[in-house]
Amino acid sequence: MSTPSENIATTSDDVSVDTMTDTLEGEQDVTYVEGVGNIPRDIYKLVKSDPLGDLPRYSYHIVIQHFLTFITFLVLASTGLTLHFSDLWWAPYVISLFGGADTARLIHRVAAFLMVAASVYHLITIIGGTLQKVSKKQFDIKRTQIPGLKDLKDIVHDMKYFMGKENYRPKMEKFMYKQKLHYLAILWGSFVLITAGTSLLFPETMATIWPNAAFFQDLARLMHADEAIMALTVIVFWHWSNVHLVPGRFPLQWSFITGKITREHQIEEHFLEYIRNLKEIPEEKEYMKKVLKENGFETN
């Protein structure tokens, strides 16, 4: 009987992380990494993972920003939508929880200020971090949220996989296509909510900017409420379900608190980022060599 390593095509060439050689023989998709060996695409089924996370995912800046955005958005949605739909039967009960309409308005505005502050904090982190990496020649666009042609190819590949026409999911980057869509949706939603909210909070000032003040005030009122409903729907039925409720992540994915991702999750959905981690984290390289050896695969 042949061992798993005998069913894998190998290469003797030295291959860097970014120019790794992928081979496909029969049903086994493998990636050769110098100093480790041939890594099967489905090796995530054999590794051990800590639910709190094994490998770096987010900086503490991103963890703080996510927490601030999460809390302020919940407060904004619960106060703002209740005030907007104050004529509905349930609204008075919710408003009473905030101490009345006037208090709810005050809480809404304080939460809005904190959300704007978190957005500014995020922009400073992203821009400053990018400039720092560029100056050190460490910037890699593949590890950012910027969409690329590969994301379109990954969508098609993933659809084929879920229809049973591909044996393995695509090898995706640190941020896969769904996460990039989430991020773009947050950027657009935040821009609309902040712009429209500012127009409603400072109507006299905005009247000096917009040519037709009455029309833009009505538009701002409509956009502010509708975008809030859309954002709440997307977060509850798309973001939370994709991040926390999917098989293997339920009931909670801890990355947004710990800043770390589980080894199994990264290999399955962010395989290319895991390959980079093998190069950058010596302990992970040794762990993967151990896993390969224990399961009968050849190592370097």
Buried (B, 14 or more C-beta within 10 A) or exposed (E): EEEBBEBBEBEEEEBEBEEBBEBEEEEBBBBBBBBBBBBBBBBBEBBEBEEEBBBBBBEEBBBBBBEBBEBBBEBBBBBBBBBBBEEEEEBEEBBEEBEEBEBBBBBBBBBBEBBBEBBEBBEEBBEEBEEEBEEEEEBEEBBBBEBBEBBEEBBEBBEBBEEEEBBBBBBBBBBBBBBBBBBEBBEEBBEBBBBBBBBEEEBEEBBEEBEEBEEBBEBBBEBBBEBBBBBBEBBEEBBEEBBBEEEEBEEEBBBBBBBBBBBBBBBBBBBBBBBBBBBEBEEBBEBBBEBBEEBEBBBE
